[in-house]
Amino acid sequence: MSCVSFIFPENGISGPKHIGFATAEILAQHHCDVVLVDCNRETLYRAQEQLSSYGGKVYAYVCDVRDEQAVNEVVEDVLAKSR
């Protein structure tokens, strides 16, 4: 992976006005791989679909970031995919 943006929004990825989404969008426009993490499945997959249109890889993980074990599993999976 050339670049990675982890997004951990509090209330879901709300679109271009959300700083995490805006950051991920800039990276996606430059064909960087992007990692989205959110507990809201619907907005997560909507964001993944939008960002995938730029041609880079966009990984989406449904995860409650208050759960340390779940976050560790996401990080391990991302690291495994980047090898």
C-alpha positions as CSV (number, residue, x, y, z in Angstrom):
1,M,0.0,0.0,0.0
2,S,1.4,3.4,-0.9
3,C,-0.8,5.4,1.4
4,V,-3.4,4.5,4.0
5,S,-6.0,6.6,5.6
6,F,-7.8,5.2,8.6
7,I,-11.2,6.8,9.3
8,F,-12.8,6.4,12.7
9,P,-15.9,8.7,12.6
10,E,-18.0,9.0,15.7
11,N,-21.4,9.2,14.0
12,G,-20.8,7.6,10.6
13,I,-19.2,8.8,7.5
14,S,-21.4,11.6,6.4
15,G,-19.9,12.6,3.1
16,P,-17.7,15.3,1.8
17,K,-18.1,17.6,4.9
18,H,-16.7,14.9,7.2
19,I,-13.0,15.5,7.6
20,G,-12.2,11.8,7.6
21,F,-14.1,11.2,4.4
22,A,-12.5,14.3,2.8
23,T,-9.0,13.0,3.7
24,A,-9.8,9.6,2.4
25,E,-11.2,11.1,-0.8
26,I,-8.0,13.1,-1.5
27,L,-5.9,10.0,-1.0
28,A,-8.2,7.9,-3.2
29,Q,-8.0,10.6,-5.9
30,H,-4.2,10.0,-5.9
31,H,-4.8,6.2,-6.2
32,C,-3.7,5.4,-2.6
33,D,-5.2,2.5,-0.8
34,V,-7.7,3.6,1.8
35,V,-9.0,1.9,5.0
36,L,-12.4,2.9,6.3
37,V,-13.4,1.9,9.8
38,D,-16.9,2.6,11.2
39,C,-19.6,1.0,13.2
40,N,-22.3,2.2,10.8
41,R,-22.4,-0.4,8.0
42,E,-24.7,1.6,5.7
43,T,-22.6,4.8,5.6
44,L,-19.4,2.8,5.6
45,Y,-20.3,0.9,2.4
46,R,-21.7,4.0,0.8
47,A,-18.3,5.7,1.4
48,Q,-16.4,2.7,0.1
49,E,-18.5,2.7,-3.1
50,Q,-17.9,6.4,-3.6
51,L,-14.1,6.2,-3.0
52,S,-13.7,3.1,-5.1
53,S,-14.8,5.1,-8.2
54,Y,-11.3,6.7,-8.2
55,G,-9.7,3.4,-9.0
56,G,-7.7,2.6,-5.9
57,K,-8.3,-0.1,-3.3
58,V,-10.7,0.8,-0.5
59,Y,-11.0,-1.6,2.4
60,A,-14.1,-1.2,4.7
61,Y,-14.3,-2.6,8.2
62,V,-17.3,-2.5,10.4
63,C,-15.8,-2.1,13.9
64,D,-16.6,-0.4,17.2
65,V,-13.4,1.5,17.9
66,R,-14.1,1.3,21.6
67,D,-13.4,-2.4,21.4
68,E,-9.6,-2.8,21.6
69,Q,-9.6,-6.4,20.4
70,A,-11.7,-5.5,17.3
71,V,-9.4,-2.6,16.4
72,N,-6.4,-4.9,16.8
73,E,-8.0,-7.4,14.4
74,V,-8.6,-4.7,11.8
75,V,-5.0,-3.5,12.1
76,E,-3.7,-7.1,11.8
77,D,-5.8,-7.7,8.7
78,V,-4.7,-4.5,7.0
79,L,-1.1,-5.3,7.8
80,A,-1.5,-8.8,6.3
81,K,-3.0,-7.4,3.1
82,S,-0.1,-4.9,2.8
83,R,2.6,-7.5,2.7
